[in-house]
Every structure is written in C-alpha cells, then in structure tokens.
Amino acid sequence: MTNLLILIPVALGLGAIGLGAFIWSLKSGQFDDPDGDAARILLDDDDRPGS
C-alpha cells in the first residue's frame, strides 16, 4: 500500500512533465508545417522554375 503512495505522485508528475513538454513544443512552433518537409523531399530540383 505504501508503494502506491509513492508511485501515484511519480506517475502524475511524469505525466505533467510530458504534457508540459508537449504544450511547450506546440507554442514554440514545432508542429507548424508537418506536411511541408514530407512533400518537399519528393520534389526534384530540376522541376523548380528558374533553376
């Protein structure tokens, strides 16, 4: 029973740290353009106008 008194706050703390890191990454713009790089890698350099 005393193990639960230690493990529950530890689990909640780790969850709060993970949630805080996720919210920080959203606010810092980590997920602004998730499709841009994926589509950009498929483009051929010869297909760009002016090159």
C-alpha positions in Angstrom: 0.0 0.0 0.0 2.8 2.4 0.7 4.2 1.7 -2.8 1.0 3.3 -4.2 1.6 6.4 -2.1 5.0 6.8 -3.9 4.1 5.6 -7.4 0.9 7.6 -8.0 2.5 11.0 -7.4 5.5 9.9 -9.5 3.3 8.9 -12.4 1.2 12.1 -12.2 4.4 14.1 -12.1 5.9 12.4 -15.2 2.5 12.9 -17.0 2.6 16.6 -16.1 6.2 16.9 -17.4 5.2 15.2 -20.6 2.1 17.4 -21.1 4.2 20.5 -20.3 6.8 19.5 -22.9 4.1 18.9 -25.5 2.4 22.3 -24.8 5.8 23.9 -25.0 6.6 22.3 -28.3 3.2 23.5 -29.7 3.8 27.1 -28.6 7.4 27.1 -30.0 6.2 26.1 -33.5 7.5 22.6 -33.7 4.3 21.4 -35.5 3.7 24.4 -37.7 4.3 22.6 -41.1 4.3 18.9 -40.7 3.5 18.2 -44.4 5.9 20.7 -45.9 9.1 18.6 -45.4 7.4 15.4 -46.4 6.2 16.9 -49.7 9.4 18.8 -50.3 11.6 15.7 -50.3 9.6 14.3 -53.2 10.2 17.4 -55.4 13.0 17.1 -57.9 15.5 20.0 -58.1 15.1 20.1 -61.9 11.3 20.7 -61.6 11.7 24.1 -59.9 11.2 27.1 -62.1 14.2 29.3 -62.7 16.8 26.7 -61.9 
